[in-house]
Amino acid sequence: MFDPKYRYTCVDRFLRYAKYDTQSDEESTSYPSTEKQKKLSADLARELKKMGLKDAAMDTWGYVMATLPANTAKKVPPIAFIAHVDTSPAVTGKNVQPVVHRNYKGGNIRLLKGGRVIKVSENPDLKKMKGFDIITSNGATLLGADNKAGIAEIMDAANYLITHPEVKHGPIKICFTPDEEVGRGTEKINLKRLGAKYAYTVDGSSRGEVESETFSADMVVLKFIGKNIHPGYAKNKMINSAKIAASFIESLPKKKLSPETTEKRQGYVHCTTISGLEEATTLKMIIRDFETPKLKEYERLLAELAKKAVARFPGSKYEIKIVNQYRNMREVLVKHPRVKKYAVQAMKNLGIKPILQAIRGGTDGSRLSFMGLPTPNIFAGEHSFHSQLEWVAVQDMEMAVQVIVEIAKIWEKEC
């Protein structure tokens, strides 16, 4: 049983962490993509060491790792809990000012700046939050609950286990990563140093979520090559690559395979960026599906549409490049059923109805699973991430702390 007198630290920690600007940069070629991420990481390492985790440290790449030693005689595999320090490049994370809305009465939440409103119609989980305390930004920035809520919850769970030695557990590994939001969160990770056998990312949304399936994902880079000449003398000579790209985009499926028209287990193709001049225009596209073989179908479709686009502009040509991004972690996790099973059991033990669903996206757990560290995702309580409308409930954060502790207890009990 979780100590009912325990004073949670996750909210105080989160309100402090949220004020660090840790926004990553998808255009950067450095690692981590922004040096400012390491400011929070360094402080987290110091906090962990101060809590008594003697090996706590941040490495050159900005990864923070620490070990809470086992306090049981049983041979329990080392379990890691992982969260990421960076916030999305989509919305500024500078000068974040968290606002705590005490005893939420229901209805829309109007933010202080920008005329922004968190609408119940767009956030159905708010219907369950009456009486809860809701944390938002002031409307000018994102909040950073994705994933600083997860960091705070892991830190609090470690604090609980340290201050409650009667709770038996095996070796607990803690890891905070950079650059998850730009798809590079595992690029430099030293799994040998981490030393975990299994892991959980704490980066989900609704209370009860246990996610053991993600999209499989590739990036497609298409370059359309035309011919430039002074526009005053361009008749019958110029081939404007921007027009070729526009023709290609217009040919993409609209009623299917588009993010705007797909849901649940449907995949999609999506243009994320366009750049170039008359001579050459480059499109970056992402393709997603829960069934990995379908990615090849989407790649063939895009190549066929690109071929048709250049045919409409005689003398032009195109180049296509496929970049492997990540694969559905289900393919690995089905071989290690107890990782998901124990997370589900932890929810049930705490009276939480498990929500088993697939992520229409990816997590660090996708890559980690294929790197040999089976890693499903559990809830952190974060909602409407990557926007100024981001929010998290205090009570969900506190429940996430209990779930982390309960998972640790179950692993010890079952071994």
N, C-alpha and C positions, 0 to 999 in steps of 0.2 A: 504493500500500500504506500502511495506517495504521501510524504509527511504533510498533513494539512496546515501545519504551522510554518512551513517553509516560506521565506520571503523571496519571491522571484527577483532575479536581477536582469532578466532578458529585456524588459522595456527600457529601463534606465540605460542599459548598454546600447540598445538600438537607437535611442534618441541621440546618444553621443556619436555612434558610428555614422548615422545618417548625415551628419554635418561635414564629414570628410568628402571632398570631391574626388571620386574614384572612377570617373567616366573613362571607358576604354575608347580606342580609336581604330575603326576598321580600315583606315587608309595607311596606318603606320606599319612600318616593316621592322620596328624594334620589338624587343620582348623584355618585360611586358610592353604593350602598345603605348602605354602612358606611364611615365615614371611616378606620377602622383599616386597611383594605386599602392605603391610600396610604403607610403606614409602610414596608411591604415594597417597594412600587413605587419610592418615593423612594430607598431604599437600593440597589435594583437599578440605577437610573439612575446613581447614584454609582459603583457597581462597574463598569458599562460604560464610563463616562468614564475611570475609573482604568486600565482595560484599553487605552485609547487610542482609543475610539470618540468622537470629539470632539463629535458632534452629539447624544449621548445626553442625554435629558431626559424628565421626567414632565410632562404637561400638566395643566391645571386639573381634568380629569375623572379623572385617575389612570392614563391610558395612558402606558406607557413605550415610546419608540421610539429606535432607534439604527441607524447604518449602518456596516457593515464594507466599506470601499471595495474595488472590484475591483482585482486585481493581474495582470490579463491585458489584452492588446491587443485581444482579441476583443470583439465587441459582444454582451454577454450580458444578457438581461432581468433586472431586479432581482427576486430571490426572497426572500420573507419566511418566517421561522419564528416561530410564534405560540404562546403558552401563556397561561393565565390565573392570576392571583394569588389569587383568592378560593377558599374552600372551602365545602362544602355547608352550608346552614342546617339540615340534618337532624340533625347531630351536632355537639356542641361542638368548637371548634378552639382552646379556651383551655388554656394550659399543656400543650401537646403534648410528650410525652417519648418520642422515638423509641428503639426497642430494636433492636440489630443481632444477629441470630441467626447466628453464624458457622458455616460448614460444615454446613449443614442436612443432617441424616441421614435425612430422610423422616418420614412420619407427621404427625399433627396437631400444631399449634403452640399451646401453652397460654400465654395472655397473663397478665401479672402481676396485673391487677386485673379485678374484675367477674366472675370465673369464666368468662371468654370463651375460646373455642377456635376457631382457624382450622382447619376440617376439610378433609381431602383430598377427601372425598366431595363437598364443595361448591366445591372449588377444584382442578379436574383439572390445571391447569398446575403445581401443586406436584409432581406426579409427575415432572416434567422438571427439578426444581430441586435434586436431591441434589448436595451439594458446593458449592452456591451459598450466598451470604450473603443472608439475608432480613431486611428492615427492616419492623418493625411499630410500632404505638403500644404503650403499656403496658396498653391495654385500656380506659382511662378516657375516651379521646377518639378522634376519627378521626386518621389519620396525616397526611393532606394531600398524599399522593403525587399525587392528583388536585387540582391539576395542577402542584404544586411540583417533582415529578420532571421534568416537561417543561421547566420554567424552568431547573432545574439543568443539564439536558442541553444546552439551547440555549446557556447561558452557557459550558459546558465546550467545546462545539463551536466557539464563537467564540474561546475561548482557544487551542484547538488551531490554528485557521487563522491566528491572529495570530502564534503562536510557530513556525509552519511555513510561512513565506512561499513555499517551493518548491511548495506545493499551490496550483494556479491555480484561481481562481474569479471569478465576476462579482460585482456588488454584492449584498451580503447584508444584508437588512433584518431587524431584530429588533423584536418587538412583544410586550409583556406587557399583558394587558387585565384590567379588573375585571369583576365581576358576571356571569361566564359561567353560574354555577350557578343564577342566578335569571332566565336567559333575556334578559339585557340587555347582554351583553358587547360588542355592536357598536353600541349605541345612540348613542354620542357619538364614535365613532372617526373620525378625520380621515384618510381613505385617500389624499388628495392629499399630505398631509405624509408618510405612510408611504412612498409612492412605489414600491410593489411592483407587478409585473406578474402574478405568481403567488405562491401561498403554501402553506404546510403548517402545520396545527395539530399539535402534538406532544402528544397527549392520549389515546392509545389504550392498550390493555391488553396482550395477548399479543405476544411477540416475533414480528415478521413482519407484523403487521396493517397493511394499507393500506385505508382505508375511504373510498370515494368515493360512498357512498349513505347517506342518512339517512331517517328518517320525514319525511313532511309533517305539519304540526301546526297545530291551532287550539285555542283555549280557548272553551268554551261556558259562559256565565254564566246560570244559571236562577234566577229569583226567583219564589217562590210566595207569593201574597198572600191572607191569610185575614181574619179579623175577631176582634179581641180584646175581651173584657169580663171583669169580675170573675168568677173561676171559681165563686164561690158563687151567681152568678145567670146562669150561662152556658147553661142548658138551652135548646136550640133557637135559640141565638143565636151562640155561639162557633164560629169555624172556625179550628182550630189549624193554622197553616201548617207547623209541624214535622211534623205527621201527614201532610200532603199530600206533603211532601218525602220522608218515610219510605216512603210508598206508591209514589212515583215510583222511588226507589232499588230497592225490592223488585221493580219491574217490569223492571229492566235485565236484558239477556241474561246468563246465568250460564255456559252451556256454550260460548259463543262471544262474541267482542268484549269479553272481560274480561281484564285483565292476568294474572290467576291461571290462565287456561286457554289463553293464546295464546303462540306462539313463532315463531321464524324470520321469515317474511314476512307473518304475520297481524297485522292492525291491531286496535285496541281503543278502547273508551270507558272513562273512569275518573274517578270522583268524587274530588277531592283535598281539598276543604274544605267544611264546612257551618257556617253561622253564622246567627243570627237569634233572634227571640222569637216569641210566638204570632201576632203580626200579620203578620210577613213572615220568610221563611227563604230564604237565598241559597245556592245550590250552585255551586261552581266545578268544572268538568269539563274534562279534556283529551281530545282525540280524535287518534288517530295512525294513519297508514297509509302504506305506501310508494308507493301510487298516489294522487296528489293528488285526482282526481275522487271517490274514495270518501269523502272528508271530507264532501262534500255529502250523501251517503247517510246518514252517521252523524248529521249535523245534522238531517236530516228525521226520522230515527228518534227522536232525543231530543225534538224538538218534538211528534211524535205521542204519545210516552209521557207527556209533560208535559200535553198536552191531555186524555188519558185520566185522568190523576191528578186534575186539577181537576174533571173530570166526576163523580168519585166524591165530591166535596165541593161540592155546589151552593152558589153564591154566591162561590166562590173564583175566582181567576184567576192567570195566570202571565205573566211577561215573559222573553224570551230575547234574549241578545246574543252575537254571534259575534266573537271576537277572533283575527285572523290572527297566527300565531306564527312559523312558518318553513316552508320547502318543501324537498323532496328535492333535495339538491345535485347529484344525478346529472343532473338536467335541464340544468344548466350545464356540468358537467365532461365530459359526452360531446362537447361542442363544443371541448374543449381536451384531447385525449387524452394529450399528452406529459407533462402534470403528473402524472398517475397512472403513466404508463409509466416515467418516470424514477425514481419512488419504488420501483416494483417492481424495476427494474433494479438500483437501489442494494442492495436486499435480496439479490438473486441474486449480485451481485458479492462480497458479504460472506459468502456461503454460507448465507444465511437463506432458508428456504422461505416465500415470500410467502403471507399469509393474506388473501384478498380477500373481504370480507364487508360486509354492510350493517349500519349502526348502528341498533339499536332505541332510538333517541333522536335527539338533535340535537347539533350542535357550533356553535361560532362560525363554523366553515367553511360551515355551511348558509346563514347570512345573508350572510356575506362573498362567497360565490359569486354570490348574486343581486345583490349590490351592485357587481359587476364585478371581483371578485378571486377567481378560481377557487382553491378551497382544500380539498383532501382532508385526511384525518387519518392520521397515522402513529403507531405505538406509542410509548408512554413507559414501559411496564412496570407500570403501576398496576393493582391488582386489588382487588375487593370494596370499591370506593369508596363513599362516603356512609355508612360504618359504622365502628364500632370495630374491625372485622375487616380493615381495609384493610392491604395489604402490597405491597411492591415488592422485586425482587431486584436486588442491586448489579450483577450481571453483565448484566442486561437494561438497566439504566441506561447502563452503559458501552457496550453495543452500540448503543443509541439514539444516543449521541454519534457513533459511527462512521457510522451511517446518515445523520445530518444532514450530516456532512462529505462523504460519498460522493455524496449528492444534489447538493451544491454543485459537486463535481468533474464530475459527469455533465452538468449544465447548461452548464458551461464547455466541455467536450469536444464536445458535440453542436452547439454554435453556430458 
